[in-house]
Amino acid sequence: MTTRQMAGAGGLINYSIFRDAGRTQNWGTTAGSDTVAGVGNGAAQNYTVYGRVPAQTTPAPALYTDTITVTVTY
């Protein structure tokens, strides 16, 4: 599982992203293993991303953000 971090004025919040609602299939960077395959058709394609924030020290209320980069290989 890949742990990510959202940053904000109150510090950092750890979280992970997954490909399934049960949060058992990690969303990672290894093609054919923990990524999503698709077939292009010229139209926009939507993919649902599921997240989980594990128990951790509660940071101060604030806006927390992170950037997720998507790489398309063809």
CNS distance restraints for C-alpha pairs under 8 A (distance, minus, plus):
assign (resid   1 and name CA) (resid  16 and name CA) 7.28 0.50 0.50
assign (resid   1 and name CA) (resid  26 and name CA) 5.70 0.50 0.50
assign (resid   1 and name CA) (resid  28 and name CA) 7.86 0.50 0.50
assign (resid   2 and name CA) (resid  16 and name CA) 6.13 0.50 0.50
assign (resid   2 and name CA) (resid  17 and name CA) 7.74 0.50 0.50
assign (resid   2 and name CA) (resid  26 and name CA) 7.20 0.50 0.50
assign (resid   2 and name CA) (resid  27 and name CA) 7.77 0.50 0.50
assign (resid   2 and name CA) (resid  28 and name CA) 6.80 0.50 0.50
assign (resid   3 and name CA) (resid  14 and name CA) 6.46 0.50 0.50
assign (resid   3 and name CA) (resid  15 and name CA) 5.72 0.50 0.50
assign (resid   3 and name CA) (resid  16 and name CA) 5.00 0.50 0.50
assign (resid   4 and name CA) (resid  14 and name CA) 5.69 0.50 0.50
assign (resid   4 and name CA) (resid  15 and name CA) 5.23 0.50 0.50
assign (resid   4 and name CA) (resid  16 and name CA) 5.62 0.50 0.50
assign (resid   5 and name CA) (resid  12 and name CA) 6.12 0.50 0.50
assign (resid   5 and name CA) (resid  13 and name CA) 5.41 0.50 0.50
assign (resid   5 and name CA) (resid  14 and name CA) 4.50 0.50 0.50
assign (resid   5 and name CA) (resid  15 and name CA) 5.98 0.50 0.50
assign (resid   5 and name CA) (resid  66 and name CA) 6.82 0.50 0.50
assign (resid   6 and name CA) (resid  12 and name CA) 5.59 0.50 0.50
assign (resid   6 and name CA) (resid  13 and name CA) 5.13 0.50 0.50
assign (resid   6 and name CA) (resid  14 and name CA) 6.49 0.50 0.50
assign (resid   6 and name CA) (resid  15 and name CA) 7.53 0.50 0.50
assign (resid   6 and name CA) (resid  64 and name CA) 5.43 0.50 0.50
assign (resid   6 and name CA) (resid  65 and name CA) 4.88 0.50 0.50
assign (resid   6 and name CA) (resid  66 and name CA) 4.80 0.50 0.50
assign (resid   7 and name CA) (resid  11 and name CA) 5.92 0.50 0.50
assign (resid   7 and name CA) (resid  12 and name CA) 4.64 0.50 0.50
assign (resid   7 and name CA) (resid  13 and name CA) 6.57 0.50 0.50
assign (resid   7 and name CA) (resid  64 and name CA) 5.11 0.50 0.50
assign (resid   7 and name CA) (resid  65 and name CA) 5.56 0.50 0.50
assign (resid   7 and name CA) (resid  66 and name CA) 6.57 0.50 0.50
assign (resid   8 and name CA) (resid  12 and name CA) 6.32 0.50 0.50
assign (resid   8 and name CA) (resid  62 and name CA) 6.30 0.50 0.50
assign (resid   8 and name CA) (resid  63 and name CA) 5.68 0.50 0.50
assign (resid   8 and name CA) (resid  64 and name CA) 4.33 0.50 0.50
assign (resid   8 and name CA) (resid  65 and name CA) 6.57 0.50 0.50
assign (resid   9 and name CA) (resid  60 and name CA) 7.90 0.50 0.50
assign (resid   9 and name CA) (resid  62 and name CA) 6.07 0.50 0.50
assign (resid   9 and name CA) (resid  63 and name CA) 7.17 0.50 0.50
assign (resid   9 and name CA) (resid  64 and name CA) 7.54 0.50 0.50
assign (resid  10 and name CA) (resid  59 and name CA) 5.55 0.50 0.50
assign (resid  10 and name CA) (resid  60 and name CA) 4.71 0.50 0.50
assign (resid  10 and name CA) (resid  61 and name CA) 6.61 0.50 0.50
assign (resid  10 and name CA) (resid  62 and name CA) 6.04 0.50 0.50
assign (resid  11 and name CA) (resid  59 and name CA) 6.35 0.50 0.50
assign (resid  11 and name CA) (resid  60 and name CA) 7.58 0.50 0.50
assign (resid  12 and name CA) (resid  59 and name CA) 7.29 0.50 0.50
assign (resid  12 and name CA) (resid  64 and name CA) 7.76 0.50 0.50
assign (resid  13 and name CA) (resid  53 and name CA) 7.70 0.50 0.50
assign (resid  13 and name CA) (resid  56 and name CA) 7.99 0.50 0.50
assign (resid  13 and name CA) (resid  59 and name CA) 7.32 0.50 0.50
assign (resid  13 and name CA) (resid  64 and name CA) 7.69 0.50 0.50
assign (resid  14 and name CA) (resid  53 and name CA) 6.28 0.50 0.50
assign (resid  14 and name CA) (resid  54 and name CA) 7.05 0.50 0.50
assign (resid  14 and name CA) (resid  56 and name CA) 7.87 0.50 0.50
assign (resid  15 and name CA) (resid  51 and name CA) 6.92 0.50 0.50
assign (resid  15 and name CA) (resid  52 and name CA) 5.56 0.50 0.50
assign (resid  15 and name CA) (resid  53 and name CA) 4.42 0.50 0.50
assign (resid  15 and name CA) (resid  54 and name CA) 6.44 0.50 0.50
assign (resid  16 and name CA) (resid  26 and name CA) 7.86 0.50 0.50
assign (resid  16 and name CA) (resid  51 and name CA) 5.66 0.50 0.50
assign (resid  16 and name CA) (resid  52 and name CA) 5.44 0.50 0.50
assign (resid  16 and name CA) (resid  53 and name CA) 6.71 0.50 0.50
assign (resid  17 and name CA) (resid  23 and name CA) 7.85 0.50 0.50
assign (resid  17 and name CA) (resid  26 and name CA) 6.40 0.50 0.50
assign (resid  17 and name CA) (resid  27 and name CA) 5.73 0.50 0.50
assign (resid  17 and name CA) (resid  49 and name CA) 6.56 0.50 0.50
assign (resid  17 and name CA) (resid  50 and name CA) 5.58 0.50 0.50
assign (resid  17 and name CA) (resid  51 and name CA) 4.44 0.50 0.50
assign (resid  17 and name CA) (resid  52 and name CA) 6.53 0.50 0.50
assign (resid  18 and name CA) (resid  23 and name CA) 5.39 0.50 0.50
assign (resid  18 and name CA) (resid  24 and name CA) 6.94 0.50 0.50
assign (resid  18 and name CA) (resid  25 and name CA) 5.47 0.50 0.50
assign (resid  18 and name CA) (resid  26 and name CA) 4.49 0.50 0.50
assign (resid  18 and name CA) (resid  27 and name CA) 4.70 0.50 0.50
assign (resid  18 and name CA) (resid  49 and name CA) 6.06 0.50 0.50
assign (resid  18 and name CA) (resid  50 and name CA) 5.03 0.50 0.50
assign (resid  18 and name CA) (resid  51 and name CA) 6.04 0.50 0.50
assign (resid  19 and name CA) (resid  23 and name CA) 7.01 0.50 0.50
assign (resid  19 and name CA) (resid  24 and name CA) 7.91 0.50 0.50
assign (resid  19 and name CA) (resid  25 and name CA) 5.47 0.50 0.50
assign (resid  19 and name CA) (resid  26 and name CA) 6.21 0.50 0.50
assign (resid  19 and name CA) (resid  27 and name CA) 5.58 0.50 0.50
assign (resid  19 and name CA) (resid  36 and name CA) 7.87 0.50 0.50
assign (resid  19 and name CA) (resid  48 and name CA) 7.22 0.50 0.50
assign (resid  19 and name CA) (resid  49 and name CA) 5.77 0.50 0.50
assign (resid  19 and name CA) (resid  50 and name CA) 6.27 0.50 0.50
assign (resid  20 and name CA) (resid  24 and name CA) 6.66 0.50 0.50
assign (resid  20 and name CA) (resid  25 and name CA) 5.94 0.50 0.50
assign (resid  20 and name CA) (resid  49 and name CA) 7.54 0.50 0.50
assign (resid  20 and name CA) (resid  50 and name CA) 6.53 0.50 0.50
assign (resid  21 and name CA) (resid  50 and name CA) 6.22 0.50 0.50
assign (resid  23 and name CA) (resid  50 and name CA) 6.85 0.50 0.50
assign (resid  23 and name CA) (resid  51 and name CA) 7.45 0.50 0.50
assign (resid  23 and name CA) (resid  52 and name CA) 7.54 0.50 0.50
assign (resid  25 and name CA) (resid  34 and name CA) 7.14 0.50 0.50
assign (resid  26 and name CA) (resid  34 and name CA) 6.07 0.50 0.50
assign (resid  27 and name CA) (resid  34 and name CA) 5.44 0.50 0.50
assign (resid  27 and name CA) (resid  35 and name CA) 5.86 0.50 0.50
assign (resid  28 and name CA) (resid  34 and name CA) 5.05 0.50 0.50
assign (resid  28 and name CA) (resid  35 and name CA) 5.87 0.50 0.50
assign (resid  29 and name CA) (resid  34 and name CA) 6.47 0.50 0.50
assign (resid  29 and name CA) (resid  35 and name CA) 6.26 0.50 0.50
assign (resid  30 and name CA) (resid  34 and name CA) 5.63 0.50 0.50
assign (resid  30 and name CA) (resid  35 and name CA) 6.32 0.50 0.50
assign (resid  31 and name CA) (resid  35 and name CA) 5.54 0.50 0.50
assign (resid  31 and name CA) (resid  36 and name CA) 7.91 0.50 0.50
assign (resid  32 and name CA) (resid  36 and name CA) 7.71 0.50 0.50
assign (resid  32 and name CA) (resid  37 and name CA) 7.67 0.50 0.50
